[in-house]
Amino acid sequence: MTAADTRRRPVGPKHDSGIAQVTHPPHDMSMEARIAVLEEIAVSTRATLKDLRDDLRTVRDRQEADFRILFAALIGLALGMAGLMAKGFHWV
């Protein structure tokens, strides 16, 4: 065997130019199935992101309400402590 025999030879019928002509499509049929799977993943990802956005919006609304309750409790506590201090120091 010579070095020329070990080189890769083109597969398929040859044209006059000596370049091999590929007779099969440029992709195999399993690519269609893989693309379909990727499209399904994209759709489910879009739905999951929508659910996450809705959940995040709910959390933000609850957070705002919780902050208002906490702020009101802190103001009440501060006024109560001020009243106790005023009574303890006989200011009132």
C-alpha positions in Angstrom: 0.0 0.0 0.0 1.3 3.4 -0.9 0.5 6.7 0.8 -1.9 7.5 -2.1 -3.9 4.4 -1.3 -4.4 5.3 2.3 -5.9 8.7 1.6 -9.6 9.2 1.9 -11.3 8.7 -1.4 -14.6 10.5 -2.1 -17.7 8.5 -1.9 -20.4 8.7 -4.6 -20.4 9.1 -8.4 -17.8 11.4 -9.8 -18.4 14.3 -12.2 -16.0 15.3 -14.9 -14.3 17.6 -12.4 -13.3 14.6 -10.2 -15.3 15.9 -7.2 -17.6 13.4 -5.6 -21.3 14.1 -5.9 -23.3 13.6 -2.7 -26.6 11.9 -3.5 -28.2 12.0 0.0 -29.6 15.0 1.7 -27.2 17.2 3.7 -28.7 16.0 7.0 -30.0 12.7 8.2 -33.7 12.2 9.2 -32.9 12.1 12.9 -32.1 15.8 12.7 -35.9 16.5 12.2 -36.6 14.5 15.4 -34.0 16.4 17.3 -35.3 19.8 16.1 -38.8 18.7 17.2 -37.5 17.9 20.7 -35.8 21.3 20.9 -39.0 23.0 19.8 -40.9 21.2 22.6 -38.2 22.2 25.1 -38.5 25.9 24.0 -42.3 25.8 24.4 -42.1 24.2 27.9 -39.4 26.7 28.9 -41.6 29.6 27.7 -44.5 28.3 29.8 -42.2 27.8 32.8 -40.9 31.4 32.5 -44.5 32.7 32.4 -45.3 30.8 35.6 -42.2 32.1 37.3 -43.1 35.7 36.3 -46.6 35.2 37.7 -45.1 33.8 40.9 -42.6 36.6 41.2 -45.4 39.2 40.8 -47.4 37.5 43.6 -44.3 37.5 45.8 -43.7 41.2 45.2 -47.4 42.0 46.1 -47.1 40.0 49.3 -43.8 41.6 50.1 -45.3 45.1 49.7 -48.2 44.1 52.1 -45.8 42.5 54.6 -43.6 45.6 54.6 -46.6 47.8 55.3 -47.7 45.6 58.2 -44.1 45.5 59.6 -43.7 49.3 59.3 -47.0 49.9 61.1 -46.0 47.5 63.9 -42.6 49.3 64.3 -44.3 52.7 64.5 -46.8 51.3 67.1 -43.9 49.8 69.0 -42.0 53.1 69.0 -45.0 55.1 70.1 -45.7 52.5 72.9 -42.1 52.6 74.1 -42.1 56.4 74.0 -45.3 56.4 76.1 -43.7 54.0 78.6 -40.6 56.2 78.9 -42.7 59.3 79.4 -44.7 57.6 82.2 -41.5 56.2 83.7 -39.7 59.5 83.8 -42.9 61.2 85.1 -43.2 63.4 82.0 -46.8 62.7 81.7 
